[in-house]
Amino acid sequence: MLAMTVLSKMPSLRWLLRHGAATAPTKLKLIVGLGNPGTRYARSRHNVGFMIVERFVRAHDLRFARRRFNAQIAEGDIAGARVLIAKPQAFMNSSGDAVGKLFAFYKIASDDLLVVYDELDLPLGKMRLRSKGSAGGHHGMESIIARIGTSDFLRLRVGIGRPDPDADIDHVLGTFDYDERAAMDETFARAVEAIEVWLADGIDVAMNKFN
């Protein structure tokens, strides 16, 4: 029942052709950072995905120069791969709208999609790279899975900790304190390296090195 429901939410063939979609599978890699748009949330813990892909883009002298399907887009050749980096500009719970359209438009293979996001259930700064899995209660991931019809895609989860289970919303929407910022700066650098290793050597090598 779930598969029937989510597949119906993918863009139609008519919509794809009208928007000039690829007619055959591409080898494009799609990296998506999750977060909430706007200056109010820019430095919040929930925007770890945005922060990491922004750092990745800067590291490769790229920039978010255009917008497509309500996502900010950067594009370039990295480690021998053509890479599209996206920041959906809807709020977190609707991230799948942009990701689903990009995924379908460019005919991205599920193992060429990497989503980077915050994780309450990991200690601060801890990273977990996986080739597939559930949403784990993360609403942005729930939205993406519902839109593309599969959970078999890559994800990089970055721990923000959960000091008080009764204050999750305040915690994820709050900003890192001074000591946390120093720890997360190191984590962001490792996250960028993990993405680079995935692009150059594949997911198994990256998981063995960074998990």
C-alpha positions in Angstrom: 0.0 0.0 0.0 2.8 2.4 0.8 4.6 1.8 -2.5 1.4 2.5 -4.4 0.9 5.8 -2.5 4.3 7.2 -2.9 4.7 6.3 -6.6 1.7 8.3 -7.4 3.4 11.4 -6.1 6.3 11.3 -8.6 6.1 13.8 -11.4 4.1 12.5 -14.4 5.8 11.6 -17.7 4.0 14.5 -19.3 5.3 16.9 -16.7 8.9 15.6 -17.1 8.9 16.0 -20.9 7.4 19.4 -20.7 10.2 20.5 -18.4 12.9 19.0 -20.7 13.8 16.1 -18.5 16.5 13.6 -19.4 15.1 10.8 -21.5 17.7 8.2 -20.4 19.4 7.5 -17.0 22.3 9.9 -16.3 25.5 9.3 -14.3 24.9 12.6 -12.4 25.5 12.5 -8.7 22.9 14.4 -6.6 24.0 15.6 -3.2 21.2 17.1 -1.1 21.7 19.1 2.1 18.6 19.4 4.3 17.6 22.5 6.3 15.1 25.3 6.6 15.4 28.4 4.4 15.9 31.9 5.6 18.2 33.8 7.9 16.2 32.9 11.0 17.2 29.2 10.8 20.6 29.6 9.0 22.8 28.6 12.0 20.3 26.2 13.7 21.2 22.6 14.5 18.5 21.5 12.1 20.4 23.1 9.2 23.5 21.0 9.5 22.8 19.6 6.1 22.8 23.0 4.5 26.0 23.9 6.4 27.9 20.9 5.1 26.9 21.2 1.5 27.7 24.9 1.6 31.2 24.0 2.9 31.6 21.3 0.3 30.6 23.8 -2.5 33.1 26.4 -1.2 35.9 23.7 -1.0 35.5 23.1 -4.7 35.2 26.7 -5.8 31.6 26.3 -6.8 28.5 28.4 -5.9 24.8 28.1 -5.7 24.3 30.1 -8.9 20.9 29.0 -10.0 17.5 27.8 -8.7 15.5 24.8 -10.0 12.3 23.1 -8.7 12.5 25.3 -5.6 16.0 24.3 -4.7 19.3 26.3 -4.8 21.7 24.5 -7.2 25.4 24.3 -7.6 27.0 22.1 -10.3 30.5 21.0 -11.2 33.0 18.1 -11.9 34.5 16.6 -8.8 36.7 13.5 -8.6 35.8 12.6 -12.1 32.0 12.8 -11.6 29.5 15.4 -12.6 27.9 16.5 -9.4 24.7 18.5 -8.7 24.4 19.9 -5.1 21.0 21.0 -3.9 19.5 22.9 -1.0 15.6 22.6 -1.1 14.0 25.9 -0.3 10.8 24.6 1.1 10.7 24.0 4.9 12.2 20.8 6.1 9.0 18.7 6.2 8.5 19.4 2.5 12.0 18.7 1.3 10.8 15.8 -0.9 9.0 18.2 -3.3 12.2 19.6 -4.7 14.2 16.3 -4.3 11.6 14.3 -6.0 11.5 16.6 -9.0 15.3 16.7 -9.3 15.5 12.9 -8.9 13.0 12.3 -11.6 14.1 15.1 -14.0 17.7 14.1 -14.1 16.9 10.3 -13.9 19.2 9.9 -10.9 20.0 6.3 -9.9 19.2 5.7 -6.2 22.8 4.9 -5.4 23.8 8.3 -6.9 21.7 10.2 -4.4 23.3 11.3 -1.1 21.2 13.2 1.5 23.0 15.0 4.3 21.1 15.8 7.5 21.1 16.3 11.2 20.5 13.3 13.6 19.2 13.7 17.1 20.0 10.1 18.0 23.7 10.4 17.4 26.1 12.2 19.8 27.2 15.6 18.9 29.6 15.5 16.0 29.3 11.7 15.3 28.8 10.8 11.7 27.1 7.8 10.1 27.3 7.1 6.4 24.8 4.5 5.1 23.7 3.1 1.7 20.1 2.8 2.7 17.7 2.8 5.7 14.6 4.3 7.2 13.7 7.9 7.9 14.3 7.3 11.6 11.7 9.9 12.5 13.4 12.7 10.5 10.6 14.5 8.7 12.7 15.8 5.9 13.8 12.2 5.1 10.2 11.0 5.4 9.2 13.6 2.8 12.0 12.5 0.4 11.2 8.8 0.8 7.5 9.5 0.1 8.3 11.5 -3.0 10.8 9.2 -4.7 9.2 5.9 -3.6 12.3 4.3 -2.1 14.5 4.4 1.0 17.4 2.8 -0.9 19.6 5.8 -1.3 22.7 7.1 0.5 22.6 9.2 3.5 25.1 11.0 5.7 23.7 11.5 9.2 25.4 14.0 11.5 24.8 13.9 15.2 23.5 17.0 17.0 22.8 15.1 20.3 19.6 15.0 22.3 20.2 16.4 25.8 16.5 16.6 26.7 14.1 14.3 25.0 11.2 16.6 26.0 12.7 19.6 24.2 13.5 18.3 20.8 12.0 21.2 18.9 13.9 23.8 20.9 17.1 21.9 20.5 17.0 21.4 16.8 16.0 25.0 16.1 18.5 26.4 18.5 22.1 27.3 17.6 25.3 25.6 18.6 27.0 27.1 21.6 30.7 28.1 21.6 32.1 24.7 22.6 29.8 22.9 20.2 30.8 25.1 17.3 34.5 24.1 17.7 33.5 20.4 17.7 31.2 20.7 14.7 33.7 22.6 12.6 35.9 19.5 12.7 32.9 17.3 11.9 32.0 19.5 8.9 35.5 19.1 7.6 35.3 15.3 8.0 31.8 15.3 6.3 33.2 17.1 3.3 36.0 14.6 3.1 33.6 11.7 3.4 31.6 13.1 0.4 34.8 13.4 -1.6 35.8 9.8 -0.8 32.4 8.6 -1.9 32.7 10.4 -5.2 36.2 9.1 -5.8 36.1 5.6 -4.4 32.5 4.6 -3.8 30.2 4.2 -0.8 31.9 1.0 0.7 35.3 2.7 0.9 33.7 5.8 2.4 31.7 3.9 5.0 34.8 1.9 6.0 36.8 5.0 6.5 34.3 7.3 8.2 31.9 5.1 10.2 
